[in-house]
Each structure stands twice: as structure tokens, then as C-alpha cells.
Amino acid sequence: MFKDIFVKILQEQNITAYKLSKDTGITQGMISYWKNGERIPSAENLVMLADYFGCSVDYLLGRTDEKTPPATQQEALESSLHDLTVEELQDVLNYVRYVKSKRKS
């Protein structure tokens, strides 16, 4: 799974193994192993790659289709509300009011 995503993101961002190696210090040989599916990056290199490509480690590993996760719970909530119907939004609002009403004063 990593191999396919890695090759795809290199192509999407038009980045060569040479450029990636030059920018990150990762050897071209190691990059070749990854591209051929012969090895998977270490945790440290996965984090470096995620930062370099502007995506999450979970995306690189195929655990999510979302390249970048929402930064906060509020952003996650906002992004999940955009395709709700008016009735569903009202249900969400009613639930928020219910949760707030249960707070101890």
C-alpha cells in the first residue's frame, strides 16, 4: 500500500527521487527501495515524508484517504457538517444543546 501511495504522491507533486534525496537527505537507494516496494520507511522517515509532502503519516500508509486530517476537533466538526440537510443540522444543534444542558453548574 505504501509503495503505491508513495509513487502516486511523487508523480502528483512532480518530485524526482533525486530532488527528494537532495531535500531530505534520504539516499536515492532507499527511495528506490520504497518505490519498488522492497522496504517501508522507518517511523522517523515516515514523519519526515509526511511533513515534506504536506500529508499525514496515515495517508502515506493507506489508513485514510484524507491527505491531511483536520487540525482541531472544531475543524473536524465543521467539515462533517457541510453536507447535512437542514433537518440533520437541526438535530445536531439540538444534541449540542442537550449536551450543554447536562453540564454541572
C-alpha distances in whole Angstrom, upper triangle without the diagonal:
4,5,5,6,9,10,11,12,14,16,17,18,20,19,20,19,22,23,20,21,25,24,22,24,20,21,20,20,17,15,15,14,11,11,11,9,12,11,10,12,15,16,18,16,14,17,18,15,15,19,19,17,18,16,15,13,11,10,8,6,6,9,11,12,15,15,18,19,23,25,27,28,30,28,26,29,30,27,27,30,30,30,32,35,39,39,36,37,40,38,36,39,41,39,39,43,43,40,43,46,45,45,48,50
4,6,5,6,8,10,10,12,14,15,16,18,17,17,16,19,19,16,18,21,20,18,20,17,18,17,17,14,12,13,11,8,9,10,8,11,9,7,9,12,13,15,13,10,13,15,12,12,16,16,14,16,13,12,10,10,9,6,5,6,10,12,12,15,13,16,18,22,23,26,27,30,27,25,28,30,26,27,31,30,31,33,36,40,40,37,37,41,39,37,40,42,39,39,43,43,41,43,46,45,44,47,50
4,6,5,6,8,10,11,12,14,16,16,15,15,13,17,18,15,17,20,20,18,19,16,16,15,15,12,10,10,9,6,5,7,5,9,9,8,10,14,15,17,14,12,16,16,13,14,17,16,15,17,15,15,13,13,12,9,9,10,13,15,15,17,16,19,21,25,26,29,31,33,30,28,32,32,29,30,33,33,33,36,39,42,43,40,40,44,42,40,43,45,43,42,46,46,44,46,49,48,48,51,53
4,5,5,6,9,10,11,12,14,15,15,15,15,19,19,17,19,22,21,20,22,19,19,18,17,16,13,13,12,9,8,9,8,12,12,12,13,17,18,20,17,15,18,18,14,15,18,17,15,17,15,15,14,14,11,9,10,9,13,14,13,15,14,18,20,24,26,29,30,32,29,27,30,31,27,28,31,31,30,33,36,40,41,38,38,42,41,38,41,44,41,41,45,45,43,45,48,48,48,51,53
4,6,5,6,9,10,10,12,14,13,15,15,18,18,15,18,21,19,18,21,18,19,18,18,16,13,14,14,10,9,12,11,14,14,12,13,16,16,18,15,12,15,15,12,12,15,14,11,14,11,12,11,11,8,6,8,7,11,11,10,12,11,14,17,20,22,25,26,28,25,24,27,27,24,25,28,28,28,31,34,37,38,35,35,39,38,35,38,41,39,38,42,42,40,42,45,45,45,48,50
4,5,5,6,9,10,11,12,11,12,11,15,14,12,14,17,16,15,17,14,15,14,15,13,10,11,11,8,7,10,10,13,12,10,11,14,15,16,12,11,13,13,9,10,13,12,10,13,11,12,11,12,10,7,9,10,13,14,13,15,12,15,18,21,23,26,28,30,27,26,29,29,26,27,31,30,30,33,37,40,41,38,38,42,41,38,41,43,41,40,44,45,42,44,47,47,46,49,51
4,6,5,6,9,10,10,10,10,10,14,14,12,14,17,17,17,18,16,16,14,15,13,10,10,11,9,6,9,10,13,13,13,13,17,18,19,16,14,17,16,12,14,16,14,12,15,14,16,15,16,13,10,12,13,16,17,15,17,15,18,21,24,26,29,31,33,29,28,32,32,28,30,33,32,32,35,38,41,43,40,40,43,43,40,43,46,44,43,47,48,45,47,50,50,50,53,55
4,5,5,6,9,10,10,12,13,16,16,14,17,19,18,18,21,18,19,17,18,17,14,14,15,12,10,12,13,16,17,15,16,19,20,21,18,15,18,17,13,14,16,15,11,14,13,15,15,15,12,10,12,12,15,15,13,14,12,16,19,22,24,27,29,30,27,26,29,29,25,27,30,28,28,32,35,38,40,37,37,40,40,38,40,43,41,41,44,45,43,45,48,48,48,51,53
4,5,5,6,8,8,11,12,15,14,12,15,17,16,16,18,17,18,16,18,17,13,14,16,13,11,14,15,18,17,15,15,18,18,19,15,13,15,14,10,11,13,11,8,10,10,12,13,14,10,9,12,12,15,14,13,13,10,13,17,20,21,25,27,28,25,24,27,27,24,25,28,27,28,31,34,37,39,36,36,39,39,36,39,42,40,39,43,44,42,43,46,46,46,49,51
4,6,5,6,5,7,8,11,10,9,12,14,13,14,16,14,15,13,16,15,11,12,14,12,10,13,14,17,17,16,15,18,19,19,15,14,16,14,11,12,14,11,9,12,12,15,15,17,14,11,14,15,18,18,16,17,14,16,20,23,24,28,30,31,28,27,31,30,27,29,32,31,31,35,38,41,43,40,39,43,43,40,42,45,43,42,46,47,45,46,50,50,49,52,54
4,5,5,6,8,10,13,12,12,15,17,16,17,20,18,19,16,18,18,14,14,17,14,11,14,16,19,19,18,18,22,23,23,19,18,19,18,14,15,17,14,12,14,15,17,18,19,16,14,17,17,20,19,17,18,15,18,22,24,26,29,32,33,29,28,32,31,28,29,32,31,31,34,37,40,42,40,39,43,43,41,43,46,44,43,47,48,46,48,51,51,51,54,56
4,6,8,11,13,16,14,13,17,18,17,18,21,20,21,19,21,20,16,17,19,17,14,18,18,22,21,20,20,23,23,23,20,18,19,18,14,14,16,13,10,12,13,16,17,18,14,13,17,16,19,18,15,15,13,15,19,22,23,27,29,29,26,25,29,28,24,26,29,27,28,31,34,37,39,36,36,40,40,37,39,43,41,40,44,45,43,45,48,48,48,51,53
4,6,9,12,14,11,11,15,15,14,15,18,18,19,17,20,19,16,17,19,17,15,19,20,22,22,20,19,22,22,21,18,17,18,16,13,13,14,11,8,10,12,15,17,18,15,14,18,18,20,19,17,16,13,15,19,21,22,26,29,29,26,26,29,28,25,27,30,28,29,33,36,38,41,38,37,41,41,38,40,43,42,41,44,46,44,45,48,48,48,51,52
4,7,10,12,10,10,14,15,14,16,18,17,18,16,19,19,15,16,19,17,14,18,20,22,22,21,20,23,24,23,20,19,20,18,15,16,16,13,11,14,15,19,20,21,18,17,20,20,23,22,20,20,17,19,23,25,26,30,32,33,29,30,33,32,29,31,34,32,33,36,39,42,44,41,41,44,45,42,44,47,46,45,48,50,48,49,52,52,52,55,56
4,7,8,6,7,10,11,10,12,14,14,15,13,16,15,12,13,16,14,13,16,18,20,20,19,18,20,21,20,17,17,18,15,12,14,14,11,10,13,15,18,18,20,18,16,19,20,23,22,21,20,17,19,23,25,26,30,32,33,30,30,33,33,30,32,35,33,34,38,41,44,46,43,42,46,46,43,45,48,47,45,49,50,48,49,52,52,52,54,56
4,5,5,6,8,10,11,12,13,12,12,10,13,13,10,11,14,13,11,14,17,18,18,18,17,20,22,21,17,17,19,16,14,16,17,13,13,16,18,20,20,22,20,17,20,21,24,24,23,23,20,22,26,28,29,33,35,37,33,33,37,36,33,35,38,37,38,41,44,47,49,46,45,49,49,46,48,51,50,48,52,53,51,52,56,55,54,57,59
4,6,5,6,8,10,10,11,9,9,6,9,10,6,8,11,10,9,12,14,16,15,15,14,17,19,18,15,15,17,15,12,16,16,13,13,17,18,20,19,22,20,16,19,21,24,24,24,24,21,23,26,29,29,33,36,37,34,34,38,37,34,36,40,38,39,43,46,49,50,47,47,50,50,47,49,52,50,49,53,54,51,52,56,55,55,57,59
4,6,5,6,9,10,10,10,9,6,10,11,9,10,14,14,13,16,18,19,18,18,17,20,21,20,16,18,19,16,14,18,18,14,15,19,20,22,22,25,23,20,22,24,27,28,27,27,23,25,28,31,31,35,38,39,36,36,40,39,37,39,42,41,42,45,49,51,53,50,49,53,53,50,52,55,53,51,55,56,54,54,58,58,57,59,61
4,5,5,6,8,10,10,11,9,13,13,11,13,16,15,14,18,20,21,20,19,17,20,21,19,16,17,18,14,13,16,15,12,12,16,18,20,20,23,21,19,22,24,26,26,25,25,21,23,26,29,28,32,35,36,33,34,37,37,34,37,39,38,39,43,46,49,51,48,47,50,50,47,49,52,50,49,52,54,51,52,56,55,54,57,58
4,5,5,6,8,7,9,8,12,11,8,11,14,12,12,16,17,18,17,16,14,16,17,15,12,13,14,11,9,12,12,9,10,13,15,17,17,20,18,15,18,20,23,23,23,22,19,20,23,26,26,29,32,34,31,31,35,34,32,34,37,36,38,41,44,47,49,45,45,48,48,45,47,50,48,46,50,51,48,49,53,52,51,54,55
4,6,5,5,5,6,6,9,9,8,10,13,12,13,16,17,18,16,16,14,15,17,15,12,14,15,12,11,14,14,11,13,17,18,20,19,22,21,18,20,23,25,26,26,25,22,23,26,29,28,32,35,37,34,34,38,37,35,37,40,40,41,44,48,50,52,49,48,51,51,48,50,52,50,49,52,53,51,51,55,55,53,56,57
4,6,6,8,8,9,12,13,11,14,17,16,17,20,21,21,20,20,17,18,20,17,14,17,17,13,13,16,15,12,14,17,20,21,21,24,23,20,23,26,28,28,28,27,24,24,27,30,29,33,36,37,35,35,39,38,36,39,42,41,42,45,49,51,53,50,49,52,52,49,51,54,52,50,53,55,52,52,56,56,54,57,58
4,6,8,10,11,15,14,12,16,18,17,17,21,22,22,20,19,16,18,18,16,13,15,14,11,11,13,12,9,11,14,16,18,18,22,21,18,21,24,26,26,26,24,21,21,24,26,25,29,32,34,31,32,35,35,33,35,38,37,39,42,46,48,50,47,46,49,49,46,47,50,48,46,50,51,48,49,53,52,51,53,54
4,5,9,10,13,12,11,14,16,15,16,19,20,20,18,16,13,14,15,12,9,12,12,8,8,12,10,8,11,14,16,17,16,20,19,16,19,22,24,24,24,24,20,20,23,25,24,28,31,33,30,31,34,34,32,35,38,37,39,42,45,48,49,46,45,48,48,45,46,49,47,45,49,50,47,47,51,51,49,51,53
4,6,9,11,10,11,14,15,15,16,19,20,20,17,17,14,14,16,13,10,13,14,10,11,15,14,12,15,17,19,20,19,22,22,19,21,24,26,27,27,27,23,24,26,29,28,31,34,36,34,34,38,38,36,38,41,41,43,45,49,51,53,50,48,52,51,48,50,53,50,48,52,53,50,51,54,53,52,54,55
4,7,8,7,7,10,11,11,13,16,16,16,14,13,10,11,13,11,8,11,13,10,10,14,14,12,14,17,18,19,17,20,20,17,18,21,24,25,25,25,22,23,25,28,28,31,34,36,33,33,37,37,35,37,40,40,41,44,48,50,52,49,48,51,50,47,49,52,49,48,51,52,49,50,54,53,51,54,55
4,5,5,6,9,10,11,13,14,16,15,13,14,12,13,16,14,11,14,16,13,13,17,17,15,17,20,21,22,20,23,22,19,20,23,26,27,28,28,25,26,29,32,31,35,37,39,37,36,40,41,38,40,43,43,44,47,51,53,55,51,51,54,53,50,52,55,53,51,55,56,53,54,57,56,55,57,59
4,5,5,6,9,10,10,12,14,14,13,14,13,15,18,17,13,16,18,15,14,18,18,16,17,20,21,22,21,23,22,19,20,23,26,27,27,27,24,26,29,32,32,36,38,40,37,37,41,41,38,40,43,43,44,47,50,53,54,51,51,54,53,50,53,55,53,52,55,56,53,55,58,57,56,59,61
4,5,5,6,9,10,11,12,11,11,13,12,15,18,17,14,16,19,17,16,19,21,18,19,23,23,24,21,24,23,19,20,23,26,27,28,29,26,28,30,34,34,37,40,42,39,38,42,43,40,41,45,44,45,48,51,54,56,52,52,55,55,52,54,57,54,53,57,57,54,56,59,58,57,60,62
4,5,5,6,9,10,11,9,8,9,8,11,14,14,11,13,15,14,13,16,18,16,17,20,20,20,18,20,20,16,17,20,22,24,25,26,23,25,27,31,31,34,36,39,36,35,39,40,37,38,42,42,42,45,49,51,53,49,49,52,51,48,51,53,51,50,53,54,51,52,56,55,54,56,58
4,5,5,6,9,10,10,9,10,9,12,15,14,11,12,15,13,11,14,16,14,14,18,18,18,16,19,18,14,15,18,21,22,22,23,20,22,25,28,29,32,35,37,34,33,37,37,34,36,39,39,40,43,46,49,50,47,47,50,49,46,49,51,49,48,52,52,50,51,54,54,53,55,57
4,5,5,6,9,8,9,11,11,15,18,18,14,15,18,17,14,18,20,17,17,21,21,21,19,21,20,16,17,19,22,24,24,25,23,25,28,31,32,35,37,40,37,36,39,40,37,38,42,41,41,44,48,51,52,49,49,52,51,49,51,54,51,50,54,55,52,54,57,56,55,58,60
4,6,5,6,5,6,8,9,12,16,16,13,14,18,17,15,18,20,18,18,22,21,21,18,20,19,15,16,18,21,23,23,25,23,25,27,31,32,35,37,39,37,35,39,40,37,38,41,41,41,44,48,51,52,48,48,52,51,48,50,53,50,50,53,54,51,53,56,55,54,57,59
4,5,5,6,5,6,7,11,13,14,11,11,15,14,12,14,17,16,15,18,17,17,15,16,15,12,12,14,17,19,20,21,19,21,24,27,28,31,33,36,33,32,35,36,33,34,38,37,38,40,44,47,48,44,44,48,47,44,47,49,47,46,50,50,47,49,52,51,51,53,56
4,6,8,9,9,11,14,17,18,14,14,17,16,13,16,18,16,15,19,18,18,16,18,16,13,13,15,18,20,19,21,19,22,24,28,29,32,34,36,33,32,36,36,33,34,38,37,37,40,43,46,48,44,44,48,47,45,47,50,47,47,51,51,49,50,54,53,52,55,57
4,5,8,10,12,16,19,20,17,16,20,19,17,19,22,20,19,22,21,21,19,20,18,15,15,16,20,22,22,24,22,25,27,31,32,35,37,39,36,35,38,39,36,36,40,39,39,42,45,49,50,46,47,50,49,47,49,52,49,49,53,53,51,53,56,55,55,57,60
4,6,7,10,14,16,18,15,14,18,18,16,18,21,20,19,22,20,20,17,17,16,13,12,14,17,19,20,22,21,23,25,29,30,33,35,37,35,33,36,37,34,35,38,38,38,40,44,47,48,44,45,48,47,44,47,49,47,47,50,50,48,50,53,52,52,54,57
4,7,10,13,16,18,15,15,19,19,17,20,23,21,21,24,22,22,19,20,19,16,15,17,20,22,23,25,24,26,28,32,33,36,37,40,37,35,39,40,37,37,41,41,41,44,47,50,51,47,48,51,50,47,50,52,49,49,53,53,50,52,55,54,54,56,59
4,7,9,12,14,12,12,16,16,15,17,20,19,19,22,20,19,16,17,17,14,13,15,18,20,22,23,22,24,26,29,30,33,34,37,35,33,37,38,35,36,39,39,40,42,46,49,49,46,46,49,48,45,48,50,47,47,50,50,48,50,53,51,51,53,56
4,7,9,11,9,9,12,13,12,14,17,17,16,19,17,16,12,13,14,11,9,12,15,17,19,20,19,20,22,26,26,29,31,33,31,30,33,34,32,32,36,36,37,39,43,46,46,43,43,46,45,42,44,47,44,43,47,47,44,46,49,48,47,49,52
4,6,8,6,6,9,10,9,11,14,14,14,17,15,14,11,13,14,10,10,14,15,18,19,20,18,19,21,24,24,27,29,32,30,28,32,33,31,32,36,36,37,39,43,45,46,43,42,46,44,41,44,46,43,42,46,46,43,45,48,47,46,48,50
4,5,5,6,9,10,10,12,14,15,16,18,16,15,11,14,15,12,12,15,16,19,21,21,19,20,21,24,24,27,28,31,30,28,32,34,31,32,36,37,38,40,44,46,47,43,43,46,44,41,44,46,43,42,45,45,42,44,47,45,44,46,49
4,5,5,6,9,10,11,12,14,15,16,15,12,9,11,14,11,11,15,15,17,20,19,18,18,18,21,21,23,25,28,27,25,29,31,29,30,33,34,35,37,41,43,44,40,40,43,41,38,40,42,40,38,42,42,39,40,43,42,41,43,45
4,5,5,6,9,10,11,12,14,15,15,13,10,14,15,13,14,17,18,19,21,21,18,18,19,22,21,23,26,29,27,26,30,31,30,31,35,35,37,39,43,45,46,42,41,44,43,40,42,44,41,40,43,43,40,41,45,43,42,44,46
4,5,5,6,8,10,10,12,14,13,12,10,13,14,11,12,16,17,19,20,20,17,17,19,22,21,24,27,29,27,27,30,32,29,31,34,35,36,38,42,45,46,42,41,45,44,40,42,45,42,41,44,45,42,43,46,45,44,46,48
4,5,5,6,9,10,10,12,10,9,6,9,10,8,9,12,13,15,16,16,14,14,16,19,19,22,24,27,24,23,27,28,26,27,31,31,33,35,39,41,42,39,38,41,40,37,39,41,39,38,41,42,39,40,43,42,41,44,46
4,5,5,6,9,10,10,9,8,6,10,11,10,11,14,15,16,17,16,13,13,14,17,16,19,22,24,22,22,25,26,25,26,30,30,32,34,38,40,41,38,37,40,39,35,37,40,37,36,39,40,37,38,41,40,39,41,43
4,5,5,6,9,10,10,10,9,13,13,11,13,16,17,18,19,18,15,14,16,19,18,21,24,26,24,24,28,28,27,29,32,32,34,36,40,42,43,40,39,42,41,38,40,43,40,38,42,43,40,40,44,43,42,44,46
4,5,5,6,8,8,9,8,11,11,8,11,14,15,16,16,16,12,13,16,18,18,22,24,26,24,23,27,28,25,27,31,30,32,35,38,41,42,39,38,41,41,37,39,42,40,38,42,43,40,41,45,44,43,45,47
4,5,5,6,5,5,5,9,8,7,10,12,13,13,14,13,9,9,12,15,15,18,21,23,20,20,23,24,22,24,27,27,28,31,35,37,38,35,34,37,37,34,35,38,36,34,38,39,36,37,41,40,39,42,43
4,6,5,7,8,9,12,12,11,14,16,17,16,17,15,11,10,13,15,14,18,21,22,20,20,24,24,22,25,28,27,29,32,36,38,39,36,35,38,38,34,36,39,37,35,38,39,37,37,41,40,39,42,43
4,6,8,10,11,14,13,12,15,17,18,18,18,16,13,12,15,18,17,21,24,25,23,23,27,26,24,27,30,29,31,34,37,40,41,38,37,40,40,37,39,42,40,38,41,43,40,41,44,44,43,45,47
4,6,9,10,13,11,10,13,15,16,15,15,13,9,10,14,16,16,20,23,24,21,21,25,25,22,24,27,27,28,31,35,37,39,36,35,38,38,35,37,40,38,36,40,41,39,40,43,43,42,45,46
4,7,10,12,10,11,14,15,16,14,14,11,8,7,11,13,13,17,19,21,17,18,21,21,19,21,24,24,25,28,32,34,36,33,32,35,35,32,33,36,35,33,36,38,35,36,40,40,39,41,43
4,7,8,7,8,11,12,12,11,10,8,5,5,8,11,12,15,18,19,16,16,20,20,17,19,23,22,24,26,30,32,34,31,30,33,33,30,32,35,33,31,35,36,33,34,38,38,37,40,41
4,5,5,7,9,10,10,9,10,8,6,5,7,10,11,14,16,18,16,15,19,19,17,19,22,22,24,26,30,32,33,30,29,33,32,29,31,33,31,30,33,34,31,33,36,36,35,37,39
4,5,5,6,9,9,9,11,11,9,9,10,13,14,17,19,21,19,18,21,23,20,21,25,25,27,29,33,35,36,32,32,35,34,31,33,36,33,32,35,36,33,35,38,37,36,39,41
4,5,5,6,5,6,9,9,8,9,9,13,14,16,17,20,18,16,20,21,19,19,23,23,24,26,30,33,33,30,29,33,31,28,31,33,31,30,34,34,31,33,36,35,35,37,40
4,5,5,6,5,6,6,5,8,9,13,15,17,19,21,18,16,20,21,18,19,22,22,23,25,29,32,33,29,29,33,32,29,31,34,31,31,35,35,33,34,38,37,37,40,42
4,6,8,8,9,10,8,10,12,16,17,20,22,24,22,20,24,24,21,22,26,26,27,29,33,36,37,33,33,36,35,33,35,38,35,34,38,39,36,38,41,40,40,43,45
4,6,8,10,11,11,13,14,18,19,21,23,25,23,21,24,26,23,23,27,27,27,30,33,36,37,33,33,37,35,33,35,38,35,34,38,38,36,38,41,40,40,42,45
4,5,7,9,10,12,13,17,19,21,22,24,22,20,23,24,21,21,25,25,25,27,30,34,34,31,31,34,33,31,33,36,33,33,37,37,35,37,40,39,39,42,44
4,7,9,10,12,12,15,17,19,19,22,20,17,20,22,19,19,23,23,23,25,29,32,32,28,29,32,30,28,31,33,30,30,34,34,31,33,36,35,35,38,41
4,5,7,9,9,12,15,17,17,19,17,14,17,19,16,16,19,20,20,22,25,28,29,25,26,29,28,25,28,30,28,28,31,32,29,32,35,34,34,37,40
4,6,9,10,13,16,18,18,20,17,15,18,18,15,15,19,18,18,21,24,27,28,25,25,29,28,25,28,31,29,28,32,33,31,33,36,36,36,39,41
4,5,6,9,12,15,15,17,14,12,15,15,12,13,16,16,17,19,23,26,27,24,23,27,26,24,26,29,27,26,30,31,29,31,34,34,34,37,39
4,7,10,12,15,17,18,15,14,17,17,14,16,19,18,20,22,26,29,30,27,26,30,29,27,29,32,30,29,32,33,31,33,36,36,36,39,41
4,7,8,12,14,15,12,11,15,15,12,14,18,17,19,22,25,28,29,26,25,28,28,25,27,30,28,26,30,31,29,30,34,33,33,36,38
4,6,9,10,12,9,8,12,13,10,12,15,16,18,20,24,26,27,24,22,26,25,22,24,27,24,23,27,28,25,26,30,30,29,32,34
4,6,7,8,6,5,9,9,8,10,13,14,16,18,22,23,25,22,20,23,23,19,21,24,22,20,24,25,23,24,27,27,27,30,31
4,7,8,7,8,11,11,11,13,16,17,20,21,25,26,27,24,22,25,25,21,22,25,23,21,24,26,23,23,27,27,26,29,30
4,5,5,6,9,10,11,13,15,16,19,20,23,24,25,22,20,23,22,19,19,22,20,18,21,22,20,20,24,24,22,25,26
4,5,5,6,9,10,11,13,15,18,18,21,22,23,19,17,20,19,15,16,19,17,14,18,19,16,17,20,20,19,22,24
4,5,5,6,9,10,11,13,16,16,19,20,21,18,15,18,18,14,14,17,16,13,16,18,16,16,20,20,19,22,24
4,5,5,6,9,10,11,14,16,19,20,21,18,16,19,19,15,16,20,18,16,19,21,19,19,23,24,23,26,27
4,6,5,6,9,11,13,14,18,19,20,17,15,18,18,14,16,19,17,15,19,20,18,19,23,23,23,26,28
4,5,5,6,9,12,12,15,16,17,14,12,15,14,10,12,15,13,12,15,17,15,16,20,20,20,24,25
4,5,5,7,10,11,14,15,16,14,11,14,15,12,12,16,15,13,17,19,18,18,21,23,23,26,27
4,6,6,9,10,14,16,17,14,13,16,17,14,15,19,18,16,20,22,20,21,25,25,26,29,31
4,6,7,8,12,14,15,12,11,14,14,11,13,16,15,15,18,19,18,20,23,24,24,28,30
4,6,6,9,10,12,9,7,11,11,9,11,14,14,13,16,18,18,19,22,23,24,27,29
4,6,9,10,13,11,9,13,14,12,14,17,17,17,19,21,21,22,25,27,27,31,32
4,7,10,12,9,9,13,14,13,15,18,18,18,21,22,22,24,27,28,29,33,34
4,7,8,6,6,10,10,10,12,14,15,15,18,19,20,22,24,25,27,30,32
4,5,5,6,9,10,11,12,14,15,17,18,20,21,23,24,26,28,32,33
4,5,5,6,9,10,11,12,14,15,17,18,20,21,23,25,27,30,31
4,5,5,6,9,10,11,12,14,15,16,19,20,21,23,25,29,30
4,5,5,6,9,10,11,12,14,15,17,19,20,21,24,27,29
4,5,5,6,9,10,11,12,14,15,17,18,20,22,26,27
4,5,5,6,9,10,11,12,14,15,16,19,21,24,25
4,5,5,6,9,10,10,12,14,15,17,19,23,24
4,5,5,6,9,10,11,12,14,16,17,21,23
4,5,5,6,9,10,11,12,15,16,20,21
4,5,5,6,9,10,11,13,15,18,20
4,5,5,6,9,10,11,13,17,19
4,5,5,6,9,10,11,15,17
4,6,5,6,9,10,14,15
4,5,5,7,9,13,14
4,5,5,7,11,13
4,5,6,9,10
4,6,8,9
4,6,9
4,6
4
